[in-house]
């Protein structure tokens, strides 16, 4: 027969085991990361000629405090590894040259506008997500070429003290090669001391396995929001629900903040259906500033409020401020007023 002390010890031990066992069932799903920063940005279009002065003032007036600069490298064929890019001030538009990037950075810094350098690869008749080599040897050559390309810009970003660098944009089929990308990121870290992200296409970001090596999860957030011809704000907000749930899973896994490295909508009636479609690919589509503005509103009332959201860059912003139709730019349209409304909030 057990003594009273033994029975009490046994009861206490069982209670502790039950307490911890039951508590396991009640542990809530790990909370999403909460970030303090929230950059309010646009994708700045590099100009052919030097800035005149008031261009950054106009952007600052919207409440924006960030912009991305996009110099280009060029690849003639999506299945061939050859790549070229201009170095220094040769061959580029002024805004994509070293002088232009530096002048834009210096001018924006005076207005307390943060910069991200975001080099892109341009492929004639295709897009970066289709880059796919036909042999292992070609893959080795492609990554060697790409490393040279991105390291040139990483060194530039370090020299100019640009605080953020995007190591790649929408390279969907290449990003499956995790080890190659980790080598690229490690090489960039050796020459650049700022923050790093990768701009994964909205169909790609869930499959990227090297987010832990970066500072931000970057998403090109052209998620389709509706199949309706005339969706309401409520419809568009509902369209965000599944996407936000999926992003939240990636955030919980990697514990990294998210940045929408691009997001945008054309001023057309079908803006929410396939937001990634370029204006020149839209066949006789009816213009609609209202629908573009509604898409902006839906973003700000859903994704923008997520605790993991560290910033957004709207595609795209022309320094000359001209109104274009149809186009992604919000400038001179109802969407600009929506952007200014939310960007101006504390």
Secondary structure, 3 states (H helix, E strand, C coil): CCCHHHHHHHHHHHHHHHHHHHHHHHCCCCCCCCCCCCEEEEEEECCCCCCCCCHHHHHHCCCCCEEEECCEEEECCCCCCCCEECCCCCCCCHHHCHHHHHHHHHHHHHCCCEEEEECEEEECCCCHHHCCCCCHHHHHHHHHHHHHHHHHHHHHHHHHCCCEEEEEECCCCCCCCHHHHHHHHHHHHHHCCCEEEEEEECCCHHHCCCHHHCCEEEEECCCCCCCCCCCCHHHHHHHHHHHHHHHHHHHHHHCCEEEEEEECCCCECCCCCCCCCCHHHCCCCCECHHHHHHHHHHHHCCHHHCCCEEEEEEEEEECCCCCCCCCCCCCCCHHHHHHHHHHCCC
